[in-house]
Amino acid sequence: MAHIVVISNWKLLPPFGCLLKKSTNRVVRSRRHTVVCRRPYTQLQGFLSVQFFSHLQSRTACSFSTQNDLLSICLSRQGDPDQMTPPQERLQGRNHDWKHLFNRDVISMPDKWEYPWYACWDLAFHMLPFAKIDPAFAKEQLLLFLREWYMHPNGQIPAYEFAFGDVNPPVHAWAVWRVFKMEAPRTQRDRGFLARCFQKLLLNFNWWVNRKDPDGKNIFAGGFLGLDNIGVFDRSKPLPAGGSLEQADGTAWMAFFCVVMLDIALELALTDPVYEDMASKFFEHFVAIAEAMNSFGDGKGLWNEEDGFYYDHLTREGQGSQPMRIRSVVGLVPLFSVLVLEDSVLKRLPDFHKRLKWFLANRPELQSQISMFESSADATDSCTPLVAGTHYLLAIPSRERLERVLKYVLDEKEFLSEYGLRSLSKVSSPRLPPVPGMAQGTDHPWTRTVLLCIGLFF
């Protein structure tokens, strides 16, 4: 991997200076303004100097936040050979059910100074800038977490070192798809990498379906889900009064997972028709999830018609389902799942196209989850790159619902801030319970944060 070093106004201080020879100090001073490995940054030559070095420092930070990670759950349970035998409690301690896991690799960390441990969904986002610095490293990292010495035999991807079994948003497939497209022009892309990842991601998708949809309703719950403290409950633990939480974000993330896997399957099917069957599977699964999210139960699903927003629902036995009317990024995730099936692609995939038309003809109750529109050959709108033909839009909200949610998104009294979108609406913030150990009325440090990854999806 190409590492980048920027030395600016650096001065050796005691006691370190006295440990180095004068010649070393002389070399450091002479190369103070030198950049090693400038090749990846030649495309930034037109930038202003401030912008150039801002990009340079950001990319340097990516490389410097990699470190060698050595961890074996099996060996850690046994203890050190020359030390006392570990207590029996360790056999049932943290991560005890990840006995297969063996890490001995250089891995991208959130921050190897403050957070010197890997987090898989953080790493997925890290690989986007890495794809511009070192595409080979980005692909290796994404494949690494899908290998059998990382991924659990049941298909779960390890979340982070202090709780491998926790649940984070399924964005790994999206990172694979983005890195695949960013690496090279269309005719030069690494289809082998995409196919290898797709096979393992199928295992992860099945894990989500089998473990996080216990009732088979296509309504998912996923615990922590990477959104920190923006909910009423700690979603990594059982609810204090019992019942279950039907999660708007957990369900929407699975719809997003479906859309990405569909996109990958369609790409692979262009050169190998075997993948057309998988494309059909993910198309129909997405429609089923979207239908459940919009209309299960009382016919409204997780949508609240009065507020015009998607909410988590608390369900208790004998008490029905109650919406948790806290406007947070939980209700914005349903906007991420969107895909246009273009007519030009469908014509190259006859089996998939045939199944699509059969589905629309024989499942009329699900047709409301799909929008069909025409684009003409003489269209002059340069912002619409679609060729002439019939196209299908897959999305969770209808146009009317999308417009209602966007009113909150673009309202400075709700989500929109000077620096991006808040995790928690200004209106909903006072409704959250006080945080233990903090003064009354004080926000949790993570509350109302501006999450860069959410801004990226928008």
HUNORLIN-V45668 format. One record per pair of residues at least 6 apart in sequence whose C-alpha atoms are under 7 Angstrom apart, sorted by the first residue. I is the first residue (numbers start at 1). GAP is how many residues later the second one is. D is the distance in Angstrom with one decimal. If there is no record, write none. Layout:
i=I gap=GAP d=D
i=I gap=GAP d=D
//
This chain:
i=1 gap=133 d=6.3
i=1 gap=136 d=6.4
i=2 gap=35 d=6.9
i=2 gap=132 d=6.7
i=3 gap=60 d=6.0
i=4 gap=32 d=5.6
i=4 gap=33 d=5.7
i=4 gap=56 d=5.5
i=5 gap=30 d=5.9
i=5 gap=31 d=5.6
i=5 gap=55 d=6.8
i=6 gap=28 d=6.6
i=6 gap=29 d=5.3
i=7 gap=25 d=4.9
i=7 gap=26 d=5.8
i=7 gap=27 d=6.7
i=8 gap=24 d=5.4
i=8 gap=25 d=5.7
i=9 gap=23 d=6.8
i=40 gap=93 d=5.9
i=44 gap=8 d=6.2
i=65 gap=43 d=5.9
i=65 gap=44 d=5.5
i=65 gap=46 d=5.6
i=65 gap=47 d=5.3
i=66 gap=40 d=6.3
i=66 gap=41 d=5.4
i=66 gap=42 d=4.3
i=66 gap=43 d=5.7
i=67 gap=39 d=5.2
i=67 gap=40 d=5.7
i=67 gap=41 d=6.7
i=68 gap=36 d=7.0
i=68 gap=37 d=5.5
i=68 gap=38 d=4.1
i=68 gap=39 d=6.3
i=69 gap=34 d=6.2
i=69 gap=35 d=5.5
i=69 gap=36 d=5.5
i=69 gap=37 d=6.0
i=69 gap=38 d=6.6
i=70 gap=33 d=5.1
i=70 gap=34 d=4.5
i=70 gap=35 d=6.9
i=71 gap=31 d=5.8
i=71 gap=32 d=4.9
i=71 gap=33 d=6.7
i=72 gap=29 d=6.0
i=72 gap=30 d=4.5
i=72 gap=31 d=6.2
i=73 gap=25 d=6.6
i=73 gap=26 d=5.4
i=73 gap=28 d=6.0
i=73 gap=29 d=6.8
i=74 gap=25 d=5.2
i=77 gap=13 d=6.2
i=77 gap=14 d=6.0
i=78 gap=8 d=6.8
i=79 gap=6 d=6.5
i=79 gap=7 d=5.8
i=94 gap=69 d=7.0
i=95 gap=68 d=6.3
i=95 gap=69 d=6.2
i=98 gap=54 d=6.9
i=100 gap=49 d=6.0
i=101 gap=48 d=5.0
i=101 gap=49 d=5.3
i=102 gap=47 d=5.6
i=102 gap=48 d=6.8
i=108 gap=10 d=6.7
i=108 gap=15 d=6.3
i=109 gap=7 d=6.2
i=109 gap=8 d=5.8
i=109 gap=9 d=4.8
i=110 gap=8 d=6.6
i=110 gap=12 d=6.5
i=117 gap=44 d=6.2
i=118 gap=42 d=5.7
i=118 gap=43 d=6.5
i=119 gap=40 d=5.8
i=119 gap=41 d=4.3
i=120 gap=38 d=6.7
i=120 gap=39 d=5.4
i=120 gap=40 d=6.3
i=121 gap=47 d=6.5
i=121 gap=48 d=6.9
i=121 gap=50 d=6.5
i=121 gap=51 d=6.8
i=124 gap=47 d=6.8
i=124 gap=48 d=5.7
i=124 gap=51 d=5.4
i=125 gap=50 d=6.7
i=127 gap=11 d=5.2
i=128 gap=51 d=6.2
i=130 gap=8 d=5.7
i=131 gap=7 d=5.5
i=131 gap=48 d=5.9
i=131 gap=51 d=6.7
i=131 gap=52 d=6.2
i=135 gap=48 d=6.0
i=142 gap=34 d=6.7
i=143 gap=54 d=6.3
i=145 gap=6 d=6.1
i=145 gap=12 d=6.7
i=146 gap=54 d=6.1
i=150 gap=8 d=6.8
i=151 gap=6 d=4.8
i=151 gap=7 d=6.3
i=154 gap=53 d=6.4
i=155 gap=48 d=4.8
i=155 gap=49 d=4.5
i=155 gap=52 d=5.3
i=156 gap=48 d=5.5
i=156 gap=51 d=6.1
i=157 gap=47 d=6.9
i=158 gap=6 d=4.5
i=158 gap=7 d=6.3
i=159 gap=6 d=6.3
i=159 gap=7 d=5.7
i=159 gap=8 d=6.3
i=159 gap=9 d=6.4
i=167 gap=55 d=5.7
i=167 gap=56 d=5.9
i=167 gap=57 d=5.9
i=167 gap=58 d=5.6
i=168 gap=56 d=6.4
i=168 gap=57 d=4.0
i=168 gap=58 d=5.3
i=169 gap=56 d=5.1
i=169 gap=57 d=6.5
i=169 gap=84 d=6.3
i=170 gap=83 d=6.6
i=170 gap=87 d=6.4
i=173 gap=28 d=6.8
i=173 gap=84 d=7.0
i=173 gap=87 d=6.6
i=173 gap=88 d=6.9
i=174 gap=86 d=6.0
i=177 gap=87 d=6.8
i=180 gap=9 d=6.5
i=180 gap=10 d=6.7
i=180 gap=14 d=6.8
i=183 gap=6 d=6.8
i=212 gap=8 d=5.4
i=212 gap=9 d=5.5
i=212 gap=10 d=6.1
i=213 gap=6 d=6.0
i=213 gap=7 d=4.9
i=213 gap=8 d=6.8
i=218 gap=70 d=6.9
i=218 gap=71 d=5.2
i=218 gap=74 d=6.1
i=219 gap=27 d=6.4
i=219 gap=32 d=5.4
i=219 gap=73 d=6.7
i=219 gap=74 d=6.8
i=220 gap=26 d=6.5
i=220 gap=27 d=6.2
i=220 gap=30 d=5.3
i=220 gap=31 d=4.6
i=221 gap=24 d=6.8
i=221 gap=25 d=5.9
i=221 gap=26 d=5.3
i=221 gap=29 d=5.2
i=221 gap=30 d=6.9
i=222 gap=28 d=5.6
i=223 gap=12 d=4.6
i=223 gap=13 d=4.4
i=224 gap=11 d=5.4
i=224 gap=12 d=5.1
i=228 gap=218 d=6.7
i=229 gap=217 d=6.1
i=229 gap=218 d=6.1
i=230 gap=98 d=6.8
i=230 gap=194 d=6.4
i=230 gap=217 d=5.8
i=232 gap=200 d=6.2
i=243 gap=72 d=5.6
i=243 gap=73 d=4.4
i=243 gap=74 d=6.7
i=244 gap=70 d=6.0
i=244 gap=71 d=5.3
i=244 gap=72 d=6.6
i=245 gap=67 d=6.7
i=245 gap=68 d=5.7
i=245 gap=69 d=4.7
i=245 gap=70 d=6.2
i=246 gap=66 d=5.6
i=246 gap=67 d=5.0
i=246 gap=68 d=6.3
i=247 gap=65 d=4.7
i=247 gap=66 d=6.6
i=248 gap=54 d=6.4
i=248 gap=62 d=6.4
i=248 gap=63 d=5.8
i=248 gap=64 d=5.0
i=248 gap=82 d=6.1
i=248 gap=83 d=6.3
i=249 gap=81 d=4.9
i=249 gap=82 d=6.6
i=249 gap=84 d=5.6
i=249 gap=85 d=6.9
i=252 gap=81 d=6.0
i=252 gap=82 d=4.8
i=253 gap=80 d=6.9
i=255 gap=31 d=5.5
i=255 gap=34 d=6.2
i=255 gap=35 d=6.9
i=255 gap=82 d=6.1
i=256 gap=80 d=6.6
i=256 gap=81 d=4.5
i=258 gap=24 d=5.5
i=258 gap=27 d=6.9
i=258 gap=28 d=5.5
i=259 gap=27 d=6.7
i=259 gap=78 d=6.4
i=259 gap=79 d=7.0
i=259 gap=80 d=6.6
i=261 gap=21 d=6.7
i=262 gap=17 d=5.1
i=262 gap=20 d=5.3
i=262 gap=21 d=6.3
i=265 gap=10 d=5.6
i=265 gap=11 d=6.8
i=265 gap=13 d=6.3
i=265 gap=14 d=5.1
i=266 gap=10 d=6.7
i=266 gap=13 d=5.9
i=268 gap=7 d=6.3
i=269 gap=6 d=4.7
i=269 gap=7 d=5.5
i=270 gap=78 d=7.0
i=276 gap=75 d=6.6
i=276 gap=76 d=5.5
i=277 gap=75 d=6.9
i=280 gap=72 d=6.0
i=280 gap=75 d=6.9
i=287 gap=79 d=6.9
i=287 gap=82 d=6.2
i=290 gap=79 d=6.6
i=290 gap=106 d=5.2
i=291 gap=75 d=6.7
i=291 gap=78 d=6.4
i=292 gap=9 d=6.2
i=293 gap=8 d=4.9
i=293 gap=9 d=5.5
i=294 gap=6 d=5.5
i=294 gap=7 d=4.4
i=294 gap=8 d=6.2
i=294 gap=9 d=6.1
i=295 gap=6 d=4.1
i=302 gap=8 d=5.5
i=302 gap=9 d=5.7
i=302 gap=10 d=6.6
i=302 gap=11 d=6.8
i=303 gap=6 d=5.9
i=303 gap=7 d=4.5
i=303 gap=8 d=6.5
i=304 gap=6 d=6.0
i=308 gap=93 d=6.8
i=308 gap=96 d=5.6
i=308 gap=97 d=6.3
i=309 gap=22 d=6.3
i=309 gap=96 d=5.8
i=310 gap=21 d=4.5
i=311 gap=12 d=5.9
i=311 gap=13 d=5.9
i=311 gap=14 d=6.1
i=311 gap=20 d=5.7
i=312 gap=11 d=5.9
i=312 gap=12 d=5.5
i=313 gap=8 d=6.0
i=313 gap=9 d=5.3
i=313 gap=10 d=4.3
i=313 gap=11 d=5.7
i=314 gap=7 d=5.6
i=314 gap=8 d=5.1
i=314 gap=9 d=6.2
i=314 gap=10 d=6.8
i=315 gap=6 d=4.4
i=315 gap=7 d=6.4
i=326 gap=102 d=5.5
i=327 gap=97 d=6.4
i=327 gap=98 d=5.7
i=327 gap=101 d=5.8
i=328 gap=95 d=5.7
i=328 gap=96 d=4.3
i=328 gap=97 d=5.7
i=329 gap=94 d=5.1
i=329 gap=95 d=6.3
i=334 gap=62 d=6.2
i=335 gap=61 d=6.9
i=336 gap=121 d=6.5
i=337 gap=58 d=5.7
i=337 gap=59 d=6.6
i=338 gap=56 d=5.4
i=338 gap=57 d=4.6
i=339 gap=54 d=5.9
i=339 gap=55 d=5.2
i=339 gap=56 d=6.9
i=340 gap=51 d=6.7
i=340 gap=52 d=5.6
i=340 gap=53 d=4.5
i=340 gap=54 d=6.2
i=341 gap=50 d=5.7
i=341 gap=51 d=5.1
i=341 gap=52 d=6.4
i=342 gap=49 d=4.9
i=342 gap=50 d=6.8
i=343 gap=46 d=5.5
i=343 gap=47 d=5.5
i=343 gap=48 d=5.4
i=346 gap=7 d=5.5
i=360 gap=7 d=6.2
i=369 gap=25 d=7.0
i=369 gap=26 d=7.0
i=369 gap=27 d=6.9
i=370 gap=22 d=6.6
i=370 gap=23 d=5.9
i=370 gap=24 d=5.3
i=371 gap=21 d=5.6
i=371 gap=22 d=5.0
i=371 gap=23 d=6.7
i=372 gap=18 d=7.0
i=372 gap=19 d=5.8
i=372 gap=20 d=4.5
i=372 gap=21 d=6.3
i=373 gap=17 d=5.9
i=373 gap=18 d=5.5
i=373 gap=19 d=6.4
i=374 gap=15 d=5.8
i=374 gap=16 d=4.8
i=374 gap=17 d=6.2
i=375 gap=11 d=6.9
i=375 gap=12 d=6.7
i=375 gap=13 d=4.9
i=375 gap=14 d=5.6
i=375 gap=15 d=6.7
i=376 gap=12 d=4.6
i=376 gap=13 d=6.6
i=377 gap=10 d=6.6
i=377 gap=11 d=4.6
i=408 gap=6 d=5.7
i=408 gap=7 d=6.4
i=409 gap=6 d=5.1
i=409 gap=7 d=5.9
i=410 gap=6 d=5.4
i=413 gap=13 d=6.0
i=414 gap=11 d=4.5
i=414 gap=12 d=5.0
i=414 gap=13 d=6.0
i=415 gap=6 d=5.3
i=415 gap=7 d=4.9
i=415 gap=9 d=6.8
i=415 gap=10 d=4.9
i=415 gap=11 d=6.9
i=416 gap=6 d=6.4
i=420 gap=30 d=6.0
i=420 gap=35 d=6.6
i=421 gap=29 d=5.6
i=421 gap=34 d=6.5
i=422 gap=26 d=5.1
i=422 gap=27 d=5.6
i=422 gap=28 d=4.8
i=423 gap=24 d=6.9
i=423 gap=25 d=4.7
i=423 gap=26 d=5.5
i=423 gap=27 d=5.9
i=423 gap=28 d=6.8
i=424 gap=23 d=6.6
i=424 gap=24 d=4.6
i=434 gap=6 d=6.1
i=434 gap=7 d=6.6
i=435 gap=9 d=6.5
//
